[in-house]
Amino acid sequence: MRRILTATILALSAITAPVLAQQADGISSLAISRCAGKVGMETRQSDAAFGVIMLDGIPWTTIERTQKQIGSQIIATTATGTGAWRRHDGAAAPFRFSCVLDTNGQALMFHTSLIDPLLGDALPPSIRVRGSVTYLQKMALPRGAELRVQLLDIAKTPVGEILAEQVVRSGWAVPIPFALRLPKDTSLEGRKLAITARLVEAHQTLFQLKEPRAITGDDLRKSIELTLDKVEATKR
């Protein structure tokens, strides 16, 4: 079943038309953020060693619209994909997840299954862009803040095509790690890679990169560090 799910996700990502970056929110679908918020809240309540929870977006997560009913609750959206836990002691574990949301876009349930190489299970081979983000201001992140990172191809348009993305919920301490993955067979020829990052709370961007940071071949072989700038609050 796990192999079938992975094959389905990869097939869908291969035939889907290019997705333009959503500059307003820094994420392709708010469903990923809502699911991250759900699992973040539940984990903080049950795990004193809570560190970081990473949820992958494009191309590893599939968002499906549906109209199913479980008891008295109507399920409007189902998200299935991959992610990883990272505890304070540095231990990390990848997982697959499924998340269901109601008609208001609120996450109702989040379920994970750990990926265990000892059982012959593993994430698909990938090209990785990994690193961490921080900011210079001496202030703690508010509870509920999340990191949104996107790897873009800006060769054809400044807005960019999303190649990979991730939402990270942390223990509100910086630096915050991230790990973007591209399918191993992705051709990088003719592409102009750049990364964007922002820290968001309740639709308000708190910190972000002033402009996309170019990604070179060397960046694929090392951890990169990003420093975000504070964004002045705007009245809504």
Secondary structure, 3 states (H helix, E strand, C coil): CHHHHHHHHHHHHHHCCCCECCCCCCCCCHHHHHHHHHHHHHHHHHCCCCCEEEEECCCCCEEEEEEEEECCEEEEEEEEEEEEEECCCCCEEEEEEEEEECCCCCEEEEEEEECCHHHCCCCCCEEEEEEEEEECCCCCCCCCCEEEEEEEECCCCCCCEEEEEEEEEECCCCCEEEEEEEECCCCCCCCCEEEEEEEEECCEEEEECCCCEECCCHHHHCCEEEEEEECCCCCC
